[in-house]
């Protein structure tokens, strides 16, 4: 049972690594997260503000990972242009955009209190 759990974690970490190596948007989100974390360290965020900021970072990156998985699966299932697949991919990209906008607004509200 423990070996199965260790193996599952290994696969998950491989997936995370593959995502950041192969997804340009993932690397962009990672760079932005590093800047935000660095700024948070410099400004000395409170525990509550750290929780808020880290939750926003995790949400955006996880949604970008889901978007990447949906797009790859859609391309695998239907390699040719298809209006239905395009709409699915647009909605998937939209979820990341919406989360990113809200994360930026929340980050602005948090960091303005320290500036």
C-alpha positions in Angstrom: 0.0 0.0 0.0 2.8 2.5 0.9 4.7 1.6 -2.3 1.6 2.3 -4.3 1.2 5.6 -2.6 4.9 6.5 -3.2 4.5 5.5 -6.9 1.4 7.6 -7.2 3.2 10.6 -5.8 6.1 9.9 -8.2 3.7 10.0 -11.2 2.1 13.2 -9.9 5.5 14.9 -9.5 6.5 13.7 -13.0 3.3 15.3 -14.4 4.1 18.6 -12.6 7.6 18.6 -14.0 6.4 17.8 -17.5 3.9 20.6 -17.3 6.4 23.2 -16.4 9.0 21.9 -18.9 6.5 21.7 -21.8 3.9 24.5 -21.2 4.9 28.0 -22.0 2.0 29.5 -20.1 2.9 27.3 -17.1 6.4 28.8 -17.0 4.9 32.3 -17.3 2.7 31.6 -14.3 5.6 30.1 -12.4 7.7 33.3 -13.0 4.9 35.5 -11.9 4.4 33.4 -8.8 8.1 33.7 -8.0 7.9 37.5 -8.3 4.8 37.7 -6.1 6.4 35.4 -3.5 9.5 37.5 -3.5 7.5 40.7 -3.1 5.6 39.0 -0.2 8.9 38.1 1.5 10.2 41.7 1.1 7.0 43.3 2.4 6.5 40.8 5.3 3.0 39.6 4.5 0.8 38.4 7.4 0.0 34.8 7.8 -3.6 35.4 6.5 -2.3 37.4 3.5 0.2 34.6 2.7 -2.7 32.1 2.7 -4.7 34.3 0.4 -1.8 34.9 -2.0 -0.7 31.3 -2.1 -4.2 30.1 -2.6 -4.5 32.4 -5.6 -1.2 31.2 -7.0 -2.2 27.5 -6.6 -5.6 28.1 -8.1 -4.2 29.8 -11.2 -1.5 27.2 -11.8 -3.8 24.3 -11.2 -6.3 25.7 -13.6 -3.6 26.2 -16.2 -2.6 22.5 -15.7 -6.2 21.5 -16.2 -6.5 23.7 -19.3 -3.3 22.1 -20.7 -4.7 18.6 -20.1 -8.1 19.5 -21.7 -6.4 21.0 -24.7 -4.1 18.0 -25.2 -6.9 15.5 -24.8 -9.1 17.5 -27.2 -6.3 17.5 -29.8 -5.7 13.8 -29.3 -9.4 13.0 -29.7 -10.0 15.3 -32.6 -6.8 16.4 -34.4 -8.7 18.1 -37.2 -10.4 21.5 -36.8 -13.8 21.2 -35.1 -16.0 23.9 -33.9 -17.2 21.9 -30.8 -13.6 21.2 -29.8 -12.7 24.9 -30.3 -15.5 25.9 -28.0 -14.4 23.5 -25.3 -10.8 24.8 -25.6 -12.1 28.4 -25.4 -14.0 27.7 -22.2 -11.0 25.9 -20.8 -8.7 28.9 -21.5 -11.4 31.2 -20.2 -11.4 29.6 -16.8 -7.7 30.3 -16.5 -8.1 33.9 -17.6 -11.0 34.5 -15.2 -9.0 33.0 -12.3 -6.0 35.1 -13.3 -8.0 38.3 -13.4 -9.4 37.7 -9.9 -6.0 36.6 -8.6 -4.5 39.9 -9.9 -7.3 41.9 -8.2 -6.9 40.0 -4.9 -3.1 40.4 -5.1 -3.5 44.1 -5.7 -5.8 44.5 -2.7 -3.4 42.5 -0.5 -0.2 44.3 -1.6 -1.6 47.8 -1.6 -2.1 47.5 2.1 1.7 47.1 2.5 2.8 49.9 0.1 
